[in-house]
């Protein structure tokens, strides 16, 4: 494939913005959908719109097959041991909340500890804070170095006999740094501590093998990896999911209900209460199939790496710009760049770039504690995907310079 081939699958990229071509660089928030994903969603909504698992009629069977076939596909994609280890959620946030509540109910008590890093998204902080408040537990924070890098050896010192779980992001949505999660998992397991990996960005930029990684939980959202919104995946080792109580009660997560007591369905239904997003979940198949093809295409990978090197060198060469997330090797960073400009507000920059047709993110990016750690009120973020071109990268850099000059 070439980038030109890829772009033909995304008709939204041809939409003009204020009379200029759209340059979409907010991919870390939500990626655009290829036609195969949109077509799958429309097809299922028009031919298999019925509740899954319950009725015996034709449409219900068709919808159930599409939904459960997706579970088998995701199991294989992540190399999970069994399909029972794949739970569908509405996204990363829902998946982390599920684990925080259910794992906490089963294993966390007063005085116990939970560890997160200073570089986490709010979704991997607040659910654990809520758990700590409920259980009178303690939330501990693994700090970052000034360049944004996590030090596993510091984690080793932070873990105590009261540590019940470590929740860590695979790749920061602000810093774009690839964290050493394999080493982190190894350190935690040597001390008998399970690990949840927030893969919201990780699954987008790497091939994920949960057995090789050996994490206890892995979560991600479909909308960041070309699938429909309202879709997400929780992978959990069966031993943990079996031991955890349900997160929500309702239809489908039960085995038997009576007023004298209720028994629960086996995995994974135990954690999938209510009517699922059965039209959208199957879009994970065309989305991840497309994504896998790009991940395995050496020419596409080289092209995106060239973009990364160009953006990195351009931003770091401008003395007016401070780039956050600068590991020793650029290979430890994805095509995501968060920056501040001396004398210019991040939102003003974003508004000017928008008028130039460029979509970027500005603000705290759901990571206020990290902003506090970096000593900023907000940043400007640009993030690239498979369909972005070198011409767009050059246009962004030149437009950013113009915006800076307009505000100086």
KEKE-3310 file (N, C-alpha, C; in steps of 0.2 Angstrom, whole numbers, plus 5000, padded with zeros to 4 digits):
npx = (5004:5001:5002:4993:4985:4979:4972:4961:4952:4946:4935:4931:4942:4942:4934:4932:4938:4934:4936:4948:4959:4956:4966:4969:4974:4971:4971:4974:4964:4952:4951:4949:4936:4938:4930:4926:4923:4912:4903:4901:4894:4883:4877:4875:4865:4855:4852:4853:4847:4844:4841:4855:4859:4847:4833:4826:4824:4827:4834:4840:4848:4857:4863:4869:4878:4887:4892:4898:4907:4916:4921:4929:4938:4944:4950:4960:4967:4973:4980:4975:4972:4959:4942:4934:4941:4939:4931:4918:4916:4911:4922:4939:4938:4926:4930:4941:4935:4927:4936:4942:4931:4926:4938:4942:4932:4934:4947:4953:4956:4955:4969:4976:4986:4986:4994:4998:5004:5012:5009:4996:4980:4965:4955:4962:4965:4955:4945:4952:4954:4941:4939:4948:4943:4931:4935:4945:4958:4975:4981:4995:5009:5018:5032:5038:5052:5061:5060:5050:5050:5047:5053:5057:5064:5061:5048:5049:5054:5043:5033:5025:5021:5008:5003:4991:4987:4994:4992:4995:4999:5002:5006:5008:4995:4998:5012:5017:5026:5033:5031:5040:5032:5033:5044:5039:5028:5035:5043:5032:5026:5035:5034:5022:5011:4997:4994:4987:4986:4984:4979:4975:4982:4992:4988:4986:4998:5006:5009:5000:5002:4995:4998:5012:5016:5011:5002:4989:4977:4971:4966:4957:4950:4939:4936:4948:4955:4951:4938:4920:4913:4909:4913:4924:4937:4940:4953:4956:4965:4959:4959:4958:4946:4936:4937:4932:4918:4902:4901:4890:4872:4859:4850:4856:4868:4866:4863:4853:4838:4830:4820:4825:4838:4852:4861:4876:4880:4892:4909:4911:4900:4896:4901:4894:4882:4865:4858:4869:4881:4877:4877:4888:4900:4905:4912:4924:4931:4934:4940:4952:4958:4961:4970:4980:4986:4992:5001:5010:5016:5030:5034:5025:5027:5040:5038:5029:5038:5047:5040:5038:5052:5054:5044:5048:5062:5059:5051:5059:5070:5066:5067:5057:5048:5043:5044:5036:5039:5052:5061:5077:5079:5072:5065:5058:5046:5030:5021:5016:5014:5016:5016:5021:5021:5031:5024:5012:4995:4989:4976:4973:4982:4977:4965:4968:4975:4965:4957:4965:4963:4968:4966:4969:4973:4969:4973:4970:4970:4963:4972:4976:4983:4996:4999:5000:5012:5021:5021:5012:4997:4990:4992:4997:4992:4997:4994:4997:4991:4989:4985:4990:5000:5017:5017:5006:5012:5022:5015:5008:5019:5023:5012:5010:5021:5017:5006:5011:5019:5008:5003:5013)
npy = (4994:5012:5028:5036:5026:5022:5033:5034:5026:5034:5044:5056:5064:5072:5082:5099:5113:5128:5132:5126:5112:5098:5094:5082:5080:5075:5063:5055:5057:5053:5042:5043:5034:5020:5016:5003:5000:5009:5004:4992:4995:5001:4990:4980:4987:4988:4975:4966:4970:4967:4961:4953:4936:4932:4930:4918:4920:4924:4936:4940:4929:4931:4944:4940:4931:4939:4947:4938:4932:4942:4943:4931:4935:4946:4940:4932:4942:4949:4938:4931:4919:4913:4914:4918:4927:4940:4954:4965:4982:4999:5007:5012:5019:5014:5001:5002:5007:4996:4986:4993:4994:4981:4972:4979:4977:4964:4962:4973:4982:4992:5002:4996:4997:5006:5008:5021:5030:5046:5051:5048:5046:5054:5044:5033:5037:5043:5032:5024:5032:5034:5021:5020:5030:5023:5012:5015:5015:5018:5029:5028:5037:5034:5043:5054:5057:5072:5073:5066:5052:5036:5027:5011:5006:5014:5011:4999:5001:5008:4999:4989:4978:4980:4983:4981:4982:4988:5001:5006:5017:5012:5020:5037:5048:5061:5064:5054:5045:5028:5017:5006:4994:4980:4977:4983:4975:4963:4966:4969:4957:4949:4953:4948:4956:4961:4968:4982:4987:5002:5002:5012:5021:5012:5001:5006:5009:4998:4981:4970:4958:4949:4938:4937:4949:4947:4954:4957:4963:4971:4986:4994:5007:5006:5017:5024:5017:5016:5010:5009:5022:5020:5007:4995:4986:4974:4965:4952:4941:4925:4920:4931:4937:4927:4928:4940:4950:4954:4970:4977:4975:4965:4961:4947:4945:4936:4920:4914:4921:4926:4931:4927:4926:4928:4920:4921:4923:4913:4918:4927:4934:4938:4950:4958:4966:4970:4977:4976:4985:4980:4982:4990:4984:4974:4981:4982:4971:4974:4986:4983:4974:4982:4990:4981:4977:4989:4990:4980:4983:4988:4999:5008:5010:5015:5027:5034:5035:5043:5055:5057:5060:5071:5080:5080:5085:5098:5104:5104:5112:5125:5139:5145:5136:5123:5107:5093:5077:5069:5057:5048:5041:5043:5033:5028:5035:5039:5045:5058:5074:5085:5102:5118:5136:5150:5164:5162:5157:5140:5137:5148:5146:5134:5138:5147:5138:5129:5138:5137:5125:5114:5102:5100:5096:5105:5111:5102:5089:5079:5076:5082:5081:5078:5089:5098:5093:5095:5109:5117:5125:5120:5112:5111:5099:5088:5074:5060:5049:5033:5038:5051:5063:5067:5080:5086:5086:5095:5106:5108:5112:5124:5131:5132:5140:5152:5155:5157:5168:5177:5179:5184)
npz = (5000:4997:5004:4997:4992:5004:5008:5000:5005:5015:5014:5021:5022:5011:5013:5013:5023:5029:5016:5013:5011:5022:5035:5045:5061:5074:5079:5090:5098:5091:5078:5060:5051:5040:5024:5024:5037:5040:5031:5036:5048:5043:5036:5046:5054:5045:5042:5052:5065:5079:5096:5104:5108:5114:5108:5097:5084:5067:5064:5076:5078:5068:5071:5084:5079:5072:5082:5092:5083:5082:5094:5094:5084:5090:5101:5094:5088:5099:5104:5115:5128:5128:5122:5133:5140:5134:5135:5130:5130:5132:5129:5133:5145:5151:5152:5161:5173:5175:5179:5190:5199:5201:5203:5214:5223:5226:5230:5236:5251:5267:5269:5259:5244:5228:5213:5201:5186:5184:5172:5167:5159:5163:5164:5169:5182:5190:5192:5200:5211:5216:5220:5230:5239:5242:5248:5257:5254:5247:5235:5226:5217:5203:5198:5184:5174:5170:5156:5153:5154:5161:5175:5178:5189:5199:5201:5207:5219:5224:5226:5238:5252:5253:5241:5228:5215:5199:5188:5172:5159:5142:5131:5133:5131:5130:5130:5121:5123:5122:5134:5145:5147:5147:5155:5166:5170:5172:5184:5193:5194:5199:5212:5215:5211:5201:5185:5176:5159:5151:5135:5126:5117:5114:5107:5095:5090:5090:5088:5098:5110:5121:5129:5128:5133:5145:5154:5166:5164:5149:5140:5128:5116:5103:5094:5093:5085:5072:5072:5076:5087:5104:5106:5114:5122:5135:5140:5151:5162:5164:5177:5185:5181:5184:5198:5201:5206:5197:5188:5184:5186:5178:5163:5154:5161:5170:5177:5184:5192:5206:5220:5231:5229:5217:5204:5193:5176:5166:5161:5146:5148:5161:5163:5154:5155:5150:5135:5122:5112:5098:5084:5082:5088:5079:5070:5074:5067:5053:5055:5063:5055:5044:5051:5055:5043:5039:5050:5047:5035:5028:5020:5023:5036:5036:5030:5039:5049:5044:5043:5057:5061:5054:5059:5073:5072:5066:5076:5088:5083:5083:5093:5100:5103:5115:5116:5123:5131:5127:5124:5125:5114:5098:5093:5103:5104:5098:5083:5089:5096:5108:5113:5119:5116:5117:5124:5117:5118:5119:5115:5107:5096:5091:5087:5076:5068:5065:5056:5046:5041:5048:5060:5076:5094:5109:5125:5141:5139:5145:5156:5168:5180:5175:5167:5178:5183:5173:5173:5166:5159:5149:5133:5115:5104:5091:5081:5072:5059:5049:5037:5035:5027:5021:5015:5022:5035:5032:5029:5041:5050:5044:5044:5058:5061:5055:5063:5075:5073:5070:5083:5090)
capx = (5000:5004:4998:4988:4980:4975:4968:4955:4947:4943:4932:4930:4948:4941:4930:4935:4937:4935:4939:4955:4959:4956:4972:4966:4979:4969:4970:4975:4957:4948:4954:4943:4934:4938:4924:4924:4920:4906:4899:4899:4889:4876:4875:4872:4860:4850:4850:4854:4846:4840:4845:4859:4859:4840:4828:4828:4822:4833:4838:4843:4854:4862:4866:4873:4884:4892:4894:4902:4913:4920:4925:4934:4943:4948:4954:4965:4971:4977:4983:4972:4971:4952:4937:4931:4945:4938:4924:4916:4914:4910:4928:4944:4935:4922:4934:4945:4930:4924:4941:4943:4926:4926:4944:4943:4927:4936:4954:4956:4954:4957:4976:4979:4988:4986:4999:4997:5009:5010:5007:4990:4974:4960:4952:4966:4966:4949:4941:4956:4953:4935:4940:4952:4939:4926:4939:4950:4964:4980:4984:5002:5010:5025:5033:5041:5058:5059:5059:5043:5051:5046:5059:5055:5067:5057:5042:5051:5054:5036:5028:5025:5017:5001:5001:4986:4987:4998:4988:5000:4998:5007:5009:5005:4991:5001:5019:5019:5032:5032:5033:5043:5027:5035:5048:5035:5024:5040:5044:5026:5024:5040:5032:5015:5006:4994:4995:4982:4989:4980:4982:4971:4986:4997:4985:4986:5005:5010:5006:4999:5002:4994:5002:5019:5016:5009:4999:4983:4972:4973:4960:4957:4944:4938:4936:4955:4959:4947:4931:4915:4913:4905:4916:4930:4939:4944:4956:4958:4966:4953:4959:4955:4939:4932:4936:4929:4911:4900:4901:4883:4867:4854:4849:4861:4874:4863:4861:4846:4836:4824:4820:4829:4845:4854:4867:4878:4882:4899:4912:4912:4893:4895:4902:4891:4875:4860:4859:4876:4881:4878:4879:4895:4905:4908:4916:4931:4934:4937:4945:4958:4961:4965:4976:4985:4989:4997:5007:5014:5018:5036:5035:5020:5030:5045:5035:5027:5044:5050:5036:5040:5058:5053:5041:5052:5067:5057:5049:5065:5074:5063:5068:5050:5043:5045:5041:5036:5040:5058:5065:5083:5079:5065:5061:5053:5041:5026:5019:5012:5019:5013:5020:5020:5024:5032:5020:5006:4991:4988:4969:4973:4986:4973:4959:4971:4977:4958:4955:4970:4961:4971:4963:4973:4970:4972:4970:4974:4970:4961:4978:4977:4989:5002:5000:5003:5019:5025:5021:5008:4990:4988:4997:4994:4994:4996:4995:4997:4989:4992:4983:4993:5006:5022:5014:5002:5017:5026:5010:5007:5025:5023:5006:5011:5025:5013:5001:5016:5020:5002:5002:5019)
capy = (5000:5018:5033:5038:5020:5022:5039:5033:5023:5039:5050:5062:5068:5076:5088:5106:5116:5135:5133:5123:5104:5096:5091:5080:5079:5074:5055:5052:5058:5049:5041:5043:5027:5018:5015:4996:5001:5013:5000:4986:4997:5002:4984:4977:4991:4987:4968:4962:4974:4963:4960:4947:4930:4931:4927:4912:4922:4924:4943:4939:4924:4935:4949:4936:4928:4944:4950:4933:4931:4948:4941:4927:4939:4950:4935:4930:4948:4950:4932:4929:4912:4910:4920:4920:4933:4946:4957:4971:4988:5005:5010:5012:5022:5009:4995:5003:5007:4989:4983:4996:4992:4973:4970:4982:4974:4957:4961:4979:4984:4998:5003:4993:5002:5005:5013:5023:5034:5053:5052:5044:5050:5054:5038:5029:5040:5044:5026:5021:5037:5032:5015:5022:5033:5018:5006:5018:5013:5023:5029:5030:5039:5034:5050:5054:5061:5079:5072:5062:5045:5032:5023:5005:5005:5018:5007:4993:5004:5010:4993:4987:4972:4982:4985:4977:4982:4994:5003:5010:5018:5009:5026:5043:5052:5068:5063:5050:5040:5021:5015:4999:4990:4973:4977:4985:4969:4958:4969:4968:4950:4946:4955:4946:4962:4961:4975:4984:4991:5006:5002:5016:5023:5007:4996:5010:5010:4992:4974:4968:4950:4949:4933:4939:4955:4944:4959:4954:4967:4976:4989:4999:5009:5005:5023:5027:5012:5015:5007:5014:5025:5016:5001:4994:4979:4973:4958:4950:4934:4921:4918:4937:4938:4923:4929:4947:4951:4958:4977:4979:4969:4966:4956:4943:4943:4931:4913:4913:4926:4925:4936:4924:4927:4928:4918:4925:4919:4912:4923:4934:4937:4940:4957:4962:4967:4974:4977:4978:4989:4974:4984:4993:4980:4970:4985:4980:4967:4978:4991:4980:4971:4987:4992:4976:4978:4995:4989:4975:4986:4991:5005:5013:5011:5019:5033:5037:5036:5049:5061:5058:5063:5078:5085:5081:5090:5105:5107:5105:5117:5132:5141:5148:5130:5118:5100:5089:5070:5068:5051:5048:5039:5045:5027:5027:5040:5039:5052:5062:5079:5090:5108:5125:5141:5155:5170:5161:5152:5134:5137:5153:5143:5129:5141:5149:5132:5127:5142:5135:5118:5109:5100:5098:5096:5110:5110:5098:5082:5074:5074:5088:5080:5078:5096:5101:5090:5099:5116:5121:5125:5116:5111:5110:5092:5085:5067:5057:5042:5030:5042:5058:5063:5072:5086:5088:5088:5101:5112:5110:5116:5131:5135:5134:5146:5158:5156:5160:5175:5181:5180:5187)
capz = (5000:4998:5008:4993:4992:5011:5009:4996:5010:5020:5010:5025:5021:5005:5015:5014:5030:5027:5009:5013:5012:5029:5038:5052:5065:5081:5078:5096:5101:5088:5071:5056:5049:5033:5021:5026:5044:5039:5027:5041:5053:5040:5034:5051:5056:5040:5041:5058:5070:5084:5102:5104:5114:5118:5104:5093:5077:5062:5064:5082:5077:5063:5076:5089:5076:5071:5089:5094:5079:5083:5100:5092:5080:5095:5105:5090:5087:5105:5106:5122:5129:5127:5121:5139:5142:5130:5137:5126:5134:5127:5127:5138:5151:5154:5154:5167:5178:5177:5183:5196:5204:5202:5206:5221:5228:5227:5232:5240:5258:5270:5269:5253:5239:5221:5210:5194:5185:5184:5165:5166:5157:5169:5165:5173:5188:5194:5194:5206:5216:5218:5223:5236:5243:5244:5252:5262:5251:5246:5228:5225:5210:5200:5194:5178:5173:5166:5149:5152:5154:5167:5177:5181:5195:5204:5203:5211:5226:5226:5227:5245:5253:5253:5234:5226:5208:5196:5182:5169:5151:5137:5128:5135:5126:5130:5129:5116:5124:5123:5141:5146:5150:5148:5161:5172:5171:5175:5190:5197:5195:5204:5219:5216:5210:5194:5181:5171:5154:5147:5128:5121:5112:5113:5102:5089:5087:5090:5088:5105:5111:5129:5132:5128:5138:5152:5158:5169:5161:5144:5138:5123:5113:5096:5090:5092:5080:5066:5073:5078:5094:5109:5106:5118:5124:5141:5141:5158:5163:5167:5185:5189:5179:5187:5205:5202:5205:5191:5188:5183:5186:5173:5158:5151:5165:5175:5176:5187:5196:5211:5225:5237:5227:5210:5201:5188:5170:5166:5157:5148:5149:5168:5163:5149:5157:5146:5128:5120:5106:5094:5077:5082:5090:5074:5066:5076:5063:5047:5058:5065:5049:5040:5055:5055:5036:5039:5054:5044:5029:5029:5017:5026:5043:5035:5028:5045:5053:5041:5046:5064:5061:5051:5064:5079:5071:5065:5082:5092:5081:5084:5100:5103:5105:5120:5115:5129:5129:5123:5126:5123:5107:5095:5092:5109:5104:5092:5080:5093:5098:5113:5113:5121:5112:5122:5122:5114:5121:5115:5112:5101:5091:5089:5083:5070:5064:5062:5050:5040:5039:5052:5066:5082:5100:5113:5132:5146:5136:5150:5160:5172:5185:5171:5166:5184:5184:5168:5175:5161:5160:5143:5127:5109:5102:5085:5081:5065:5058:5043:5031:5035:5022:5022:5013:5028:5040:5031:5029:5048:5052:5041:5047:5065:5062:5054:5069:5081:5071:5071:5090:5094)
cpx = (5004:5000:4992:4982:4975:4970:4961:4950:4944:4941:4931:4936:4947:4937:4934:4933:4939:4938:4946:4954:4959:4963:4970:4972:4977:4967:4971:4968:4952:4950:4948:4942:4935:4931:4921:4921:4913:4901:4896:4894:4883:4873:4871:4865:4854:4848:4851:4852:4841:4844:4849:4857:4852:4835:4830:4826:4828:4837:4843:4849:4859:4866:4871:4879:4889:4895:4900:4908:4918:4924:4931:4940:4947:4953:4961:4970:4976:4981:4981:4971:4964:4948:4934:4935:4944:4931:4923:4913:4912:4916:4933:4941:4931:4925:4938:4941:4928:4930:4942:4938:4926:4932:4944:4938:4930:4943:4957:4952:4957:4965:4980:4981:4987:4991:4997:5003:5007:5008:5001:4984:4969:4956:4956:4969:4960:4945:4945:4955:4946:4935:4943:4947:4934:4929:4944:4957:4969:4982:4991:5004:5017:5027:5037:5048:5056:5058:5053:5044:5050:5052:5056:5058:5064:5051:5043:5051:5048:5032:5030:5021:5009:4998:4997:4986:4991:4994:4993:4998:5003:5010:5005:5001:4994:5008:5021:5024:5030:5035:5035:5038:5029:5039:5044:5031:5029:5041:5038:5025:5029:5038:5024:5010:5004:4995:4990:4986:4983:4982:4978:4975:4991:4994:4986:4993:5009:5006:5006:4998:5001:4997:5009:5020:5015:5006:4992:4977:4975:4967:4962:4951:4944:4939:4943:4958:4954:4940:4926:4916:4908:4907:4922:4931:4942:4946:4958:4959:4960:4953:4956:4948:4934:4931:4933:4921:4908:4900:4894:4878:4862:4853:4856:4867:4872:4863:4854:4845:4830:4825:4824:4837:4846:4860:4869:4880:4890:4902:4911:4905:4892:4896:4899:4883:4871:4861:4865:4875:4882:4879:4886:4901:4909:4912:4923:4935:4937:4942:4952:4962:4964:4971:4982:4989:4994:5003:5012:5017:5024:5037:5030:5024:5036:5043:5033:5033:5047:5046:5038:5047:5058:5050:5045:5058:5065:5055:5055:5070:5072:5063:5062:5046:5047:5041:5042:5035:5046:5062:5072:5083:5072:5061:5057:5048:5037:5025:5014:5016:5014:5018:5017:5024:5025:5028:5014:5002:4989:4981:4969:4977:4981:4967:4962:4972:4970:4956:4960:4968:4964:4968:4968:4969:4973:4969:4974:4974:4968:4967:4980:4983:4996:5004:5003:5010:5023:5025:5017:5001:4987:4993:4993:4997:4993:4998:4993:4994:4991:4990:4986:4999:5011:5021:5010:5007:5020:5021:5008:5013:5025:5017:5007:5016:5022:5009:5005:5017:5014:5001:5008:5019)
cpy = (5006:5022:5035:5032:5021:5028:5038:5029:5027:5045:5056:5066:5073:5082:5094:5109:5124:5136:5130:5116:5103:5092:5089:5077:5078:5067:5052:5052:5053:5048:5041:5035:5026:5016:5008:4996:5004:5008:4994:4989:4998:4995:4980:4981:4990:4980:4963:4966:4971:4962:4953:4942:4928:4927:4922:4914:4923:4931:4942:4934:4927:4940:4945:4933:4933:4947:4945:4932:4937:4946:4936:4930:4943:4946:4933:4936:4950:4944:4930:4922:4909:4916:4922:4926:4940:4948:4964:4976:4994:5009:5009:5014:5017:5003:4996:5004:5001:4986:4986:4994:4985:4970:4973:4979:4967:4957:4967:4981:4990:4997:5000:4999:5001:5010:5015:5028:5042:5055:5049:5049:5049:5048:5032:5032:5040:5038:5023:5026:5035:5026:5016:5025:5028:5013:5009:5016:5019:5023:5032:5032:5038:5040:5048:5058:5068:5078:5068:5054:5042:5028:5017:5004:5009:5015:5002:4995:5006:5005:4991:4981:4973:4983:4980:4976:4989:4995:5008:5011:5015:5015:5032:5046:5060:5068:5059:5045:5033:5019:5008:4995:4983:4972:4978:4979:4964:4960:4968:4961:4946:4947:4952:4951:4961:4968:4976:4988:4995:5006:5006:5019:5017:5002:5000:5010:5004:4986:4972:4961:4950:4944:4934:4944:4952:4949:4955:4957:4971:4979:4994:5001:5008:5012:5027:5022:5010:5012:5012:5016:5020:5009:5000:4987:4979:4966:4957:4943:4931:4921:4925:4938:4934:4925:4936:4947:4955:4966:4980:4973:4971:4960:4953:4942:4939:4924:4911:4918:4924:4930:4933:4925:4926:4924:4921:4920:4918:4918:4922:4938:4940:4948:4961:4962:4971:4973:4980:4982:4984:4976:4987:4989:4976:4974:4985:4976:4970:4983:4988:4976:4976:4989:4987:4976:4983:4994:4984:4977:4990:4998:5010:5015:5016:5026:5037:5039:5043:5056:5062:5062:5070:5083:5086:5086:5097:5108:5109:5110:5124:5134:5143:5142:5125:5112:5096:5081:5069:5063:5052:5046:5041:5039:5025:5032:5038:5045:5056:5068:5084:5096:5114:5130:5147:5161:5169:5156:5146:5134:5142:5150:5138:5132:5144:5143:5129:5131:5140:5128:5113:5108:5097:5099:5102:5109:5105:5091:5077:5071:5079:5087:5080:5085:5100:5099:5094:5106:5120:5120:5121:5116:5111:5103:5091:5078:5064:5050:5039:5035:5049:5057:5068:5079:5090:5090:5094:5107:5113:5114:5123:5135:5137:5140:5152:5160:5159:5167:5180:5183:5183:5195)
cpz = (5000:5002:5004:4992:4999:5011:5005:5000:5015:5016:5014:5024:5015:5007:5016:5021:5028:5021:5008:5014:5019:5030:5045:5056:5073:5081:5085:5100:5098:5081:5067:5054:5042:5031:5024:5033:5044:5036:5032:5045:5049:5038:5040:5054:5051:5039:5047:5065:5075:5090:5102:5109:5116:5114:5100:5085:5073:5063:5071:5082:5073:5067:5081:5085:5074:5077:5091:5090:5080:5090:5099:5088:5085:5099:5101:5089:5093:5107:5114:5122:5127:5126:5127:5142:5139:5132:5133:5131:5129:5126:5133:5145:5155:5156:5161:5173:5180:5181:5190:5201:5206:5205:5213:5225:5230:5231:5236:5246:5261:5271:5264:5248:5232:5218:5202:5193:5184:5177:5163:5163:5163:5170:5168:5180:5192:5196:5200:5212:5220:5222:5230:5241:5246:5249:5257:5260:5250:5239:5228:5218:5208:5196:5188:5178:5170:5159:5147:5153:5161:5169:5181:5188:5201:5206:5208:5218:5229:5229:5235:5246:5253:5246:5231:5218:5205:5189:5178:5161:5147:5134:5131:5130:5125:5128:5123:5117:5125:5130:5141:5149:5151:5154:5167:5174:5175:5182:5195:5199:5199:5211:5220:5215:5202:5191:5176:5166:5151:5140:5123:5116:5110:5107:5095:5086:5088:5090:5096:5106:5119:5132:5133:5133:5145:5157:5161:5166:5155:5141:5133:5120:5106:5092:5089:5087:5074:5066:5075:5085:5098:5109:5110:5120:5130:5140:5148:5158:5166:5174:5188:5187:5183:5195:5206:5201:5199:5193:5188:5183:5180:5169:5155:5155:5171:5173:5178:5192:5200:5216:5231:5235:5219:5209:5195:5182:5170:5161:5150:5149:5156:5168:5158:5150:5152:5139:5125:5113:5100:5086:5077:5083:5084:5069:5068:5071:5057:5050:5060:5060:5045:5044:5055:5048:5036:5044:5051:5037:5030:5026:5020:5033:5042:5033:5034:5049:5050:5043:5053:5065:5059:5056:5070:5078:5070:5072:5087:5090:5082:5092:5104:5105:5110:5118:5121:5127:5124:5126:5123:5115:5104:5093:5098:5109:5097:5089:5083:5097:5102:5114:5116:5117:5117:5119:5118:5118:5117:5112:5106:5095:5087:5084:5076:5065:5061:5056:5044:5038:5043:5059:5071:5088:5104:5120:5136:5144:5141:5154:5164:5177:5181:5169:5172:5185:5179:5169:5169:5162:5154:5138:5121:5106:5095:5085:5074:5065:5051:5037:5030:5030:5024:5020:5019:5033:5039:5031:5037:5051:5050:5044:5054:5066:5060:5060:5074:5079:5072:5078:5094:5093)
residu = (UNK:UNK:UNK:UNK:UNK:UNK:UNK:UNK:UNK:UNK:UNK:UNK:UNK:UNK:UNK:UNK:UNK:UNK:UNK:UNK:UNK:UNK:UNK:UNK:UNK:UNK:UNK:UNK:UNK:UNK:UNK:UNK:UNK:UNK:UNK:UNK:UNK:UNK:UNK:UNK:UNK:UNK:UNK:UNK:UNK:UNK:UNK:UNK:UNK:UNK:UNK:UNK:UNK:UNK:UNK:UNK:UNK:UNK:UNK:UNK:UNK:UNK:UNK:UNK:UNK:UNK:UNK:UNK:UNK:UNK:UNK:UNK:UNK:UNK:UNK:UNK:UNK:UNK:UNK:UNK:UNK:UNK:UNK:UNK:UNK:UNK:UNK:UNK:UNK:UNK:UNK:UNK:UNK:UNK:UNK:UNK:UNK:UNK:UNK:UNK:UNK:UNK:UNK:UNK:UNK:UNK:UNK:UNK:UNK:UNK:UNK:UNK:UNK:UNK:UNK:UNK:UNK:UNK:UNK:UNK:UNK:UNK:UNK:UNK:UNK:UNK:UNK:UNK:UNK:UNK:UNK:UNK:UNK:UNK:UNK:UNK:UNK:UNK:UNK:UNK:UNK:UNK:UNK:UNK:UNK:UNK:UNK:UNK:UNK:UNK:UNK:UNK:UNK:UNK:UNK:UNK:UNK:UNK:UNK:UNK:UNK:UNK:UNK:UNK:UNK:UNK:UNK:UNK:UNK:UNK:UNK:UNK:UNK:UNK:UNK:UNK:UNK:UNK:UNK:UNK:UNK:UNK:UNK:UNK:UNK:UNK:UNK:UNK:UNK:UNK:UNK:UNK:UNK:UNK:UNK:UNK:UNK:UNK:UNK:UNK:UNK:UNK:UNK:UNK:UNK:UNK:UNK:UNK:UNK:UNK:UNK:UNK:UNK:UNK:UNK:UNK:UNK:UNK:UNK:UNK:UNK:UNK:UNK:UNK:UNK:UNK:UNK:UNK:UNK:UNK:UNK:UNK:UNK:UNK:UNK:UNK:UNK:UNK:UNK:UNK:UNK:UNK:UNK:UNK:UNK:UNK:UNK:UNK:UNK:UNK:UNK:UNK:UNK:UNK:UNK:UNK:UNK:UNK:UNK:UNK:UNK:UNK:UNK:UNK:UNK:UNK:UNK:UNK:UNK:UNK:UNK:UNK:UNK:UNK:UNK:UNK:UNK:UNK:UNK:UNK:UNK:UNK:UNK:UNK:UNK:UNK:UNK:UNK:UNK:UNK:UNK:UNK:UNK:UNK:UNK:UNK:UNK:UNK:UNK:UNK:UNK:UNK:UNK:UNK:UNK:UNK:UNK:UNK:UNK:UNK:UNK:UNK:UNK:UNK:UNK:UNK:UNK:UNK:UNK:UNK:UNK:UNK:UNK:UNK:UNK:UNK:UNK:UNK:UNK:UNK:UNK:UNK:UNK:UNK:UNK:UNK:UNK:UNK:UNK:UNK:UNK:UNK:UNK:UNK:UNK:UNK:UNK:UNK:UNK:UNK:UNK:UNK:UNK:UNK:UNK:UNK:UNK:UNK:UNK:UNK:UNK:UNK:UNK:UNK:UNK:UNK:UNK:UNK:UNK:UNK:UNK:UNK:UNK:UNK:UNK:UNK:UNK:UNK:UNK:UNK:UNK:UNK:UNK:UNK:UNK:UNK:UNK:UNK:UNK:UNK:UNK:UNK:UNK:UNK:UNK:UNK:UNK:UNK:UNK:UNK:UNK:UNK:UNK:UNK:UNK:UNK:UNK:UNK)
# end
